[in-house]
């Protein structure tokens, strides 16, 4: 969708019998929406439908990520990567 400004790694496996490998998956954001780095795979292979609001948002930005300040990245990190439950 958009280039990443912030990310978090995780593990993912595809549907049983379609891809046996496990791969690292990143949680990506443009500061307003977040999605996983393997989203394109699921759109292509499984015809996952994207939220039209996220598509309109990306299109309105000409598919380019915003230039976020350090403070904005810290705020996103605090929101997305809350580790209080760890």
N, C-alpha and C positions, 0 to 999 in steps of 0.2 A: 504494500500500500504506500507507505511513506518511509523515507529513510529514518533511521532511529536517532533519537536524542537521548534516550535513557533505556536501559534494558536490564533484565534479570534472567539468569539461566535456570533451566529445569530439565527434566527428562520427559520424553514422550515416546509412545509406541503406537503404531498405526493399528488399524483394525486387524484382528487375528486372521492369519492366512494371507494377508496382502503384502505386508512388509514385516519381516521378522526382526529387523534391526531396531535398536533403541538409539535415539539421537538427542543431542542437546537442543533444546528449544528455548528461545529467548522471548521474554515479554517485552514488547516494543511500545513506544508511545510517541505522539507528536505534541504532548502536553494537554490534549483534550480527550483523545481516544486512546485505548490500548488494544493490542492484538498480539497474537503469538506468531513467531517467525515462520512457522509451518502453515500459516493460513492459506497461502497461495496453493500449496499442495492439496488442501482440502477443497478449495474452490475448484481447482482443476479436476481432481479425481472423483470428488463426491458431490460436486455442484452445490456446495454450501452457499447460501444466500447471505450477502452482506447487508447490514443495516443501511438503508438508503441514506440516513442522516450522516453516517460516517463517509459514505461515498461522496455525497454532496460537499461535505467539509473538505475532504481531500481534493476534490475537483476545484473548489473555490480557491484553494491554495496552489493551484496548478501542479498538484501532486508533489510539492516540495515541502520539506519540513521547515518549521519556523526556526529562527535563530534565538534560542533561549539563553537567558542570562544564567550566571552561576546560581543566583538566588532562586530562580525559577526551577532549575534542575534539582536543587536541594529540596525544594517544596514537593516536587514530583516524586523524588526519591523517598521522602518521608511518607507520602501517601501510598505509593505503590509497594514499597519494600518495608512496610511496617514489620519490625521483628520483635515486637513486644510479646507476641504469642509463642516465640521460639523458646 
